[in-house]
């Protein structure tokens, strides 16, 4: 603190020294309000002096980037989803709205044949009102992954469809050639829509035209089920690779650039925001529940088994580990794990599930937020 005060004093001999209280107020202000306006409100300096002060502050701001940013718990309680609703993915449409892809079981006997009915839904949510749905859209087509940009919502659930954000009318649809199916989505701000096209034994990455969903490029050759999370980082595509628990990095033209490894297991969800890569692991060894909804203790238990799906890794684009956030204190139900996440409004939204993927009878899922992104 004293060193920072001295740096401000050295910017120009006419620059007045700030008291410790003034500097603390300034530091608090610039975290939440415009940087320049906050500085000018507290410092009565001329143009040349102000420029030097701002340069000093700007350098200090980025020098303390790692210290200031770090995931931490929010005070607000989690938002509970409707009973038997499983969150598949969440995506920010703009600064005020979220889109949630979910699968909801309507219960045994709901169908004409007495079988369980599964309803696939897209919900446009307003986070300012406890995520109450603004609109609901039901479909017979599953939606496992979402992407959004340029006034479009892209949904992947075997096929790929695009919708207008304004009225949710469908713009284009792309069905894979049998016996293929599409998995995963990542949209480049200026560039293609990336997806994984999978068949029984092999899979590869396709770059699609965001407007027509026609294939621009196909690259890679992987074992079926090897690829998981996808994220666009600048002009590069990051893809989770299950066989060696790594992240494969490609150019937009499909050229392999590098491979990132770390303490994480299989990357399941990758999200990028302001030089931070947030990684959620694939919970591939979920604890099964007994008939009472409790964890079946008769199964072999390993420490690694319960860590996947209960922590978030924060990495630099180069792969350096900055933080591992343990979510277990916030996971309250038996067998609960994190299934989806995304950045929204300066927070990292976390969607949890407390069922095994092969257990149709899900308990209530929930969403909560972490600050410090």
N, C-alpha and C positions, 0 to 999 in steps of 0.2 A: 504493500500500500504506500509506504513512504517513498519507495523507489519510483513508483508511478507518479506521485506528486512531484518529485524532483524532475522527472522527465518533462512534465507539463511546464514546470518553471523554466527549464532550459530551452523551451521552444522559442522564447523571445523574452528579453529582459523586461518588457512592459506587460507581459502576461501576468495577471494577478494570481497569487497562490490560492488554491482552494483549501478549505478546511477539510478535515477527515469526514465530517458529516455531509458536506457538500459533495464530496467525491462518492460517498456511499449512496447518496440520493441519485447522483448521476448514473452510477453503475446500475442501480435498480431501474431507472427510467429507460435506459437504452436497451434493456432486455425486453421491454414490452412496448415501447413507443419509438418513433422515428429517431434514429441516431443523431442526425445533424440538429434537429429541432431541440432535442434534449440538451445538447452541448451548448447551443447558442442561448438557451434560456438561462443557463447558469453562468456563462462566461461573457463578460462585457469586454469584448476585444474587437480590434479592427480586422479588416479582410485578410491582410497578410498574416497577422497573428493567428487568426482563426484557422487558416489553412494549415499552419504548422501544428496547432493543437489537434486538429482533426486527423492529420497524418500520424501523429504519435498515438492517438487513441485507436485509429484503425489498425496500426501494427500490433498494439497491445490486444485488441479484440481478437485478431486471428491467432496470436501467440497463445491465448488462453482458450482456444476453441475446444480442445480435448477436455479441459477442466470444466468448462461451462456446460458442455453437452454430455449427457449420460442418462440412460433410462432410469426412471424412478417412479415410485408408486403414486397414483392419484388418490385423493381423499374420497372422491365420489364413489358410490356403490356401483356394482355391476348392473347392467341392464339385462333383464331376463327375457329370453325369447319365448314365444308361445310354446306350450307343451308339445313335445314330440317334433320340434322343428330343428333340423340340423343345418347349420350354416356351412355352406361350401366355400364361399369367397365373398370379399367385400372390396369395393373400389370407390374412390372419390370421383364424383362427377364434376364438382366445382367446389367453391369455398363453403357452400351451405348444404350440399346434398350428398348422400351416400347411396350407392346401389348395392344391395345384398342379394346374393344368389343362395337359395335355401331349398331343402327337400323336406317336405312335411308328410308324415304318415297320418292318415285319417282314422286309423284304428281298425281292428279286426271286425269284419262284418259290414264295413262301410260300402263295399262293392256289391254288385249284383250277384256275384258268385260266392259271396261270404268271405272273400279274401281281403287282405289289407290293401288300401288304395294309397298310392304315393302321388303327391301333388308337388310339382316343381314350380317354384315361385321366384320372381324378381320383385324386390320391394325397394322403392325409392324412399329413403328415410331422412328425417329431419333430426340431427343429433341434438339440437337445442331443446327438443321436447321429449327427452328420454327415448329417442330413436323411434318415435311413433311414425308408422307408415304414411307417407303422403299419397302414394299410389301403390297398388298391388297388381301384378300381372302373372297369371297362371299359365302353364304350358305343359303339354305332354312330353316335351323335349327336356331332358335333364340339362342342368347348367352347373358344370363343375368349376369352371374358371371364367373370370371376367377381365375385360380391359376397357378403357374409356379414353376418348380424346377426339378433338375436332367435331364435337357435337354428336358423337356416336357412342353407343354401348355395344361391345362385342362379347358374345357369349359362346362358350365352347362346352359341348356335352356330347361328344361323338361327332356331330357336325358343328359348323361355325355359322353364327348368324349375327347380323348387325342391325341395330335399331336406332332411330332418332331419339335423342334425349328429350326433345320438346314434347312429342306426343306418343313415343314408344311404338311408332309404326315401323315395320320391318323394311330395311333398305335392301339387303342382299342376304343370300343363304348359300352355303357351300357344303354339300354332302360329299364325304370321301368316297372314293371308288371302293367297292366291296373287294376284299373284306377289311379294308382299312377303317380307321377312326381317328379323330383328332383329339389331342390332349394338350393342355397348357396353352397360355396366351401371353404375349408381351408385345406392346405397341410402342414403336419408336415415334417420338414427337414429330419428326420430319423423316419419314421413311416407312418401311413395311410393317405389317403385322406378322409377328412370328408365332408359329405353332409347331407342335410335334405331331407328325403323322405316323400312326402305329398300325402294324399288322401282327399276325400271330407270333412271328419269331424275330422280326426286325423293326426298327423305327428310325426316323430321320427328321431333320428340321426343315420346315418349309417357310419361305418368306412370301406373304400374300399381299396383293394390292388392297389397301384399306377400303377403297371405294367399291371395287367389284368382287373382292375375295378371290380373284384369280391368282394362280401360282406365278410368282416372278422367278423364284429360285428354290432349288432343293439341294441340301448339303448334309454331310455326315452319314454314318452308318453305324447303328448301335443295336445292342441286344434289346429286344422288346421289354419295356418297363424300366429301362436304364435311366431315362431322363425324367426329371421332376420339375422343380421350380425354375422359372425364367424371369429375367429382368434386363431391361435396356439401361446401360450405363454409358452416357455420352454416345459415341458411335460404335459401341461394342455390345454384344449379346452375352449375358452370363446365364449358364444353364447348369443345374444341379445334376450330378452323375452318380448314380447309386453304387455301381460295382466297386469303385475305389473311394467313395465318400468325398468327392471333390467337386469343384466348380470348374467347368470348362468355359473358356472365354473365346468367342469368335468375332471376326469382323462381320459387317453387314453383308459382305460378299461370300461368307462361309469359310473364310480362312481361319484355321486354328491358330490362336495367338499365344495362349499360355494356360496353365492349370493351377488352380488355387487349392491347397489343402490346409487343414487345421485340426483343432480339437473336436470339431463338430462331426456328427454322424451324417446320415444321408440328408442333403439339403432338400427340403420339401417346398418351402415358400421363400422367395427372394424378393426384397423390396429395396429400392434405391431412393435416397433423398439427401441432397446436399452433402455429397462426399461421404455418405454413410451407406453401407450395405447391411441390411437387416436380414438375418438368416434364421429360419425356423426349421427344425429337423423333422424328418418323417418318422412318425411313431409306428415303426414296422413290427414291433413286438408288444402290442397293446395288452395290458392285463385284462383277462376275461372276468366277467362278473358271474356270481352264482345266482340262483333263483331269487335270492333276497336283495339283489342289487349290490352285494358286497364283493370286494375283490376276492377271487378264488385263491386262497392261500395254499392249495394243494399243488399249484403249478410252481415250477422252479423260478425263483426270483433272483435277478441280478441287478446290480446297481445301475448299469448302463441301460437296462431295459426301461426303467422309470424316468431316466433323464430326458430321453428323446421325447419331444413334444411338450416339455415343461420348462424350456429355457430359450432365450433369444440371444443369438450371437450378433455383435455389432463389429463390422469389419470396415477397413478402408477399401477403396476399389482395388488396391494392390494386394489385398489379402491379409494385412496386418490386423490382429485382433485387438480391439479397443475395449470391449466389455463383454461379459457373459451375464445376462440378467436372469436370475433364478425366479421363475414364476410360481414355484410350489407353494409359497406362503399364501398366494391368492387363489389357488385351486383347492376348493373346499370339498367337492363331491368325490366319492370313490371312483377311481379310474379316470379322473378328469385330465384332459390334456388339451393343448392348443392346436386348433386345426387351420385357422386362417388369421391373417393380420394385414394391416395396411396403414399408411400414414395419412392422417387427415387433421387439418387445423392445428398443426404443430404438435400433434400427439400420435402415438402408435396405438391403433385400435387392435385389440386382441379378442378373437372369437374362440370360445372353448366348447368342447364336447365331452361328455362323460360316458360315452358308450364305446364298445368295441365295434369296429367297422363291420363285423359279421353278425352283430347283434341288432336286429331290426327295431327292438323296443328301446328307444332312446329316452334318456331322462331330459330334463330341461337344459338347453344350452344357454350360454350367456355371452355378453360382450363387456369388456372394460377397457380403460385407456391408461397408457403410460405416458408421462411427460418426459421432456429432455431430448427430443429427437433433433 
